[in-house]
Amino acid sequence: MKILVPVKRVVDYNVKVRVKNDNSGVELDNVKMSMNPFDEIAIEEALRLKEKGVATEVIAISIGATQVQETIRNALAMGADSGIFVEVNDHLEPLSVAKIITSVAKKENVDLIILGKQAIDDDMNATGQMVSAMLGWPQATFASKVEVTDKTIKVSREVDGGTENIEVTIPAIITTDLRLNEPRYASLPNIMKAKKKPINEFKIDDLKIDIKQRLSILKVEEPDKRESGIMVKTVEELVEKLQNEAKVI
């Protein structure tokens, strides 16, 4: 089984995001970047499937400017066998990303695509579902447990009412949730080995797809600051404030 894992370069989750002065987007200059946390979980799950003998090859793919190759190297250091870099310097919306992943998946003849359920920079939660539609493959989203048996995959996913268990046939799309696993740290020897692992490069012209933007960002603003709370001494005082100030009762 050949597994393709898309990994995205995003602002590190520990960094406080700052909006640009002209409100055109988020400030990325001199900001620490890292792999999207949900994609780390996807890489970890693919590696575990390989360690169990279920998968034979794990390929990490990233799309963007030259810097995203660092994210691919991180995936290789975790244990992925090879990487694919698709150079695109323009802003990409989920539909364009889905088209690229779909095209590469066909070229590489992969059997399974595992990707994070969403990226923490835009929280779109759309790419996996779009890839599923384009390839015509079944999808299992928000996976919190994955079991592969022969040509089927059993996936447990958390829903409002509890846990939902579904079964899909391979080839398939899986998107990962937080509780699926705990990603491993890349050891120093593996970081050194990653430098020698191959990263193949594709151009958009090679893929023969249209990635024309259909969405435009009008304005980016920080959320309103939350007002500080107050302490009340009695239930009567609480009710009075809810009636007169908050006007909720």
N, C-alpha and C positions, 0 to 999 in steps of 0.2 A: 504493500500500500504506500502510495506517495501522498504526502500531506503538504499543503501550501498554507503558510501562516502570514497574513498581512500584518505588518508592524508600523505604527505611526509615531513620528517624532512630535512630541508636544511639550509645552511648558511643564517643568517638573511639578509634581503635585504639592511639594513643600513650599513652592514659591508663591508669593502673593502677586496675583495678576494685576497689572497696571494698564489702564486704558490710555491710548495715545492722546496727545493734546488736541489733535484735530478730530477726535472721535471716529476715526476711520477704521480702528481695529485695536488689537491688543499689542502692547509693546513687547517686541521680541529681541531687540538689540541688547547684548550683554546680559541675557537672561539664561539661567541654567535650563537646558532641555534634556529630556529623557524619553524612554519608551513609554507609550501609553500603558498604564497599569493593567488594563483589561487584556492588552495584547501580550504582556508578560505571562499572564495566566494561560493564554492560548498557546504560546510557545512551550510552556511547562507541560501542558496536557499533551501536546504533540510528542514531546520528548519522552513522556511516560509511556505513551503508546508504542514508541519505538523500542524502549527498554523492555517492554513486555513481549516484544516480537511481533506485535500486530502491524506496525509500520516499518518500512524499509528505508525511507528517506524523508527528511524534514527540510523544506525550503522556506526561507524567510523572504518576503518581498516588501519593499518600501517604495513609496512614490513621492517625488518632490525634488528639491534642489540637492546639490552635491552633499550637503551636510547630513542628509538622511542615511548616507552610507554608514555613519557612526552607529545609528540605530540597528542597521543590519549586522554590523560587527558585534554589537551587544548580543543579538540573537545567536550569532555564530559562537560567541564565547559561552553562552548558556548550553550549547550543544547542537544547534542546527547544522546540517551538513553543507549547505550552500545558500547563497543569497541571490536575489534579483533586484536590480536597481532600475527604476523607470524614471528618467529625468524629466521633470515638469517644473518650470519656474513660476507658472501662474497659479493663482488660488484655485483649488479644486473643490468642487461640491461632491456630495456622496454619489450622485449618478455617474459622474466622470470616473471617480475612483472604482465604482462597481464595474464599469465598462472595461477599465484597464485590468482589474483582477480577473474578470471573465475571460478576456482575450489571452492573458498569460496562462490561466488554468487550462485552456484548450491547447495551447502550444506545448505545455509541459505534461499534458495527459495525467493530471493529478486525480486522485480518487476521493480526497477529502480536503475541505477547506475549513480551518478553524480560525476564527477571528474574535476579537473582543466585541462585546455586545454594543459598545459605543466608545467614542474617544472623549476624554475629559475636557477637551478644548471647546467643542461645540455641542456635545451630548445629543447628536442627531439620531443615533440608533436607527440607521437606515441602510447602511452599506451591505450588511449581511443578507438582509431580506431582498435587496435589489439583485445581488449576485445570484441568489437562489432562483429568482424569477427569470433572469437572463439565461442561466444554464439549464433551467428546467429540472433542477435537483430538489429533493425534499430538504426542509430546514428544521433544525431544532435550536430554538433561541433560548438565551438566558440559562444555559446548562449549569447545574450545580453538581451533577454526577454524570459520568459517561462510561458506558460499558460496551465494548465492541465484541460481537460474536459472529463469526463467519462473515456474512455479507450484510449484516444488520447492526445498527447502533441503538442501544437503549439509553435514553437521556431522561434524567430527572430534572425538573425545573420548578422553582418556587413560584406559586401563584397566590392570589389573595386568600383563597380558601385552604391552602396547605401546599402539598406537593403533587405535581402532575407528572406522570410517567408516560413517555411516548416512545415509539419505535420507528426508525427511518431506515431505508435501505441505502446502501452505498452505490454510487457516489452521493455525497450529501454535504450540507453546510451546517456547521455548528458555531453558535456564538456563545461566548463564555461569560459567566457571572462571577462575582467575587468569591463565593464559597466553594468554587470548583476545586481549587488547590492553593498551595502556597509556593510561589515561584522560587526557584533556587538562585543562589548567588553564583556568579561566574568566578571560578577559581583563577588564580594567576596563571597556572599552566594552560588552562583552557583559553584565557585571554591571549596568550602568546600563540597558541595553535590557531586561533581565529584569524590571525593576520595572514595565514597561509591558505585559508579556505577561499574558494572561488566566489566572486560576485559577478554575475552576468549582467550586462547592461542592455536595456531595450530603449528604443526611441519611440515616441508616439507614432511617427510615420511607419515604423516597422509593424505596429499593431493595427494600423489602418482603422482607427476609430475616431469619432467626433467627440471632442471634449469641450465644445463651446459652452461657455457659462450661461446658465439660465436663471441664476439667482444673483442678486447684487445686495451688498450690505449698505444700507442707508446710513446707519448711525450705531455706534457702540457706546453705551453709557454704563457707569457703575450703578449698582442697585442703591436705592435710597437707604440711608443709614437708619438703623433701627433705634427708636427712642428707648432710653433707659427705663427700666421698670421701677415701680414704687412699692414700698412696704405698707401694709395696712395692719392695724392692731385688732380689729374686730370684724366679725361677719357683717355686721350692720354697715360698717364703713365700706367694706368691699361691695356690698349690694348697692350702696348709694353711688359709688363711683361708676359701677357698671351701668346704672340707670342714667346718670346725669353727664358723665364725661365720655364713656365709651359708647353709650346709647345702644347696648346690645340686648338689654332686657327692658 
